[in-house]
Amino acid sequence: MYRTLDRDRTCLKIKALSGERGITVDIISDEMNVSKQTVYSWFSGKKMPSIDHMIELADILNTSVDELLVTRVYIKDG
């Protein structure tokens, strides 16, 4: 058995947590000094935030990086 990062679900989780906490794209882009387009690309799953940005996002969303990451579990055959 092994785990890998589920990029799509991780991006959806970032978007969902932002919405739950009332933290807009404008707030994230201003606080992180990135473009709104960059934040939208994270929300849509087109791109993943770098690990540095994940740490910053976790702080902004008042959560942990572990909470932001969604993984998949695979069972090895044989």
C-alpha positions, 0 to 999 in steps of 0.5 A, a space after each residue: 500500500 502506498 499514498 500519492 497526492 491527489 492534486 484535483 481533490 487538494 485544489 478543491 479542498 483549498 477552494 472549499 476551505 477558502 469559501 467556508 472561511 470567507 477568504 476571497 481570491 482577492 485576499 489570498 492574492 494580496 496576502 501572498 503577493 501573487 496574481 488572482 490568476 494564480 489563485 484561480 489556477 490553484 482553485 481549478 486544479 490547473 496548477 498546484 501551489 508550491 510547498 512554500 505557497 502551501 505553507 502560506 495558504 495554511 496560515 491564511 486559512 488557519 489550518 495545517 498543510 496536512 489538512 490541505 493535502 488530500 492523498 489517495 491510497 493504492 494497494 500494490 498487486 502481488 
